[in-house]
Amino acid sequence: MSVDRDTVLKIARLSRIKLEDERVEPLMGELNNILAWVEQLDGVDTTDVAPMTSAVETSLAWREDQVSDGECAEDVLKNAPVSEYGFFAVPKVIE
């Protein structure tokens, strides 16, 4: 896959990025280089590689679940611009 001038301009428009004409050609080359590198990854044989979430072996620290109300509702409501009856008050959105 290669990126042409129209694709670069479309990406810039969708990204809401103002792009001067002199930057289109260099950006087109950069995007093509990135796509070529990604295409190289398709050639890597990963059949014997197990799926993983990290390159480092880790284990989670387990703890007992304890249900509580947090006992900090008043502190949290101090951040609210408006609160009523112990809850955040927000303006009506749908009439």
C-alpha positions as CSV (number, residue, x, y, z in Angstrom):
1,M,0.0,0.0,0.0
2,S,1.3,3.4,-0.8
3,V,0.0,6.9,0.2
4,D,-0.5,9.5,-2.5
5,R,-1.0,13.2,-2.3
6,D,-4.8,13.0,-2.0
7,T,-4.6,10.5,0.8
8,V,-2.2,12.8,2.8
9,L,-4.5,15.7,2.3
10,K,-7.5,13.6,3.4
11,I,-5.7,12.4,6.5
12,A,-4.8,15.9,7.4
13,R,-8.4,17.1,6.9
14,L,-9.8,14.3,9.0
15,S,-7.2,15.0,11.7
16,R,-8.0,18.7,11.6
17,I,-4.4,19.5,10.9
18,K,-3.5,22.5,8.7
19,L,-1.0,21.3,6.2
20,E,1.0,23.6,3.9
21,D,1.6,22.5,0.4
22,E,5.4,22.2,0.9
23,R,4.9,19.7,3.7
24,V,2.7,17.3,1.7
25,E,5.5,15.6,-0.3
26,P,7.8,15.0,2.7
27,L,4.8,13.7,4.8
28,M,3.9,11.4,1.9
29,G,7.4,9.9,2.0
30,E,7.3,9.5,5.8
31,L,3.9,7.8,5.8
32,N,5.0,5.4,3.0
33,N,8.1,4.5,5.0
34,I,6.0,3.8,8.1
35,L,3.6,1.6,6.0
36,A,6.6,-0.3,4.5
37,W,7.9,-1.0,8.0
38,V,4.5,-2.3,9.0
39,E,4.4,-4.5,5.9
40,Q,7.8,-6.0,7.0
41,L,6.1,-7.2,10.2
42,D,3.8,-9.4,8.2
43,G,6.8,-11.4,7.2
44,V,7.7,-12.3,10.8
45,D,6.9,-15.9,11.7
46,T,5.0,-15.9,15.0
47,T,3.5,-19.4,14.9
48,D,5.4,-20.6,17.9
49,V,5.1,-17.4,19.9
50,A,2.5,-17.4,22.7
51,P,0.3,-14.3,23.0
52,M,1.5,-12.0,25.8
53,T,0.6,-8.7,27.3
54,S,4.1,-7.8,28.4
55,A,7.7,-8.7,27.4
56,V,8.5,-9.2,31.1
57,E,6.9,-12.1,33.1
58,T,4.8,-10.6,35.9
59,S,2.2,-11.8,38.3
60,L,-0.6,-9.8,39.9
61,A,-0.8,-9.2,43.6
62,W,-4.2,-10.5,44.7
63,R,-6.1,-9.1,47.6
64,E,-9.4,-9.8,49.2
65,D,-12.4,-7.8,47.9
66,Q,-13.9,-5.5,50.5
67,V,-17.1,-3.7,49.6
68,S,-17.4,-0.2,51.0
69,D,-18.9,3.1,50.1
70,G,-15.5,4.7,50.1
71,E,-16.5,7.0,53.0
72,C,-15.5,10.0,51.0
73,A,-18.7,11.2,49.3
74,E,-18.4,14.7,50.9
75,D,-14.9,15.1,49.7
76,V,-15.8,14.1,46.2
77,L,-18.8,16.4,46.1
78,K,-16.6,19.3,47.0
79,N,-15.4,19.1,43.4
80,A,-18.9,19.4,42.0
81,P,-20.0,22.8,40.7
82,V,-23.5,21.9,41.8
83,S,-24.7,19.1,44.0
84,E,-28.1,18.1,45.3
85,Y,-29.1,15.3,47.8
86,G,-25.6,14.0,47.9
87,F,-25.2,13.6,44.1
88,F,-23.7,15.7,41.2
89,A,-26.3,17.9,39.7
90,V,-26.1,18.3,35.9
91,P,-28.3,20.3,33.5
92,K,-31.1,18.5,31.6
93,V,-29.9,17.4,28.2
94,I,-33.0,16.0,26.7
95,E,-36.3,17.8,26.9
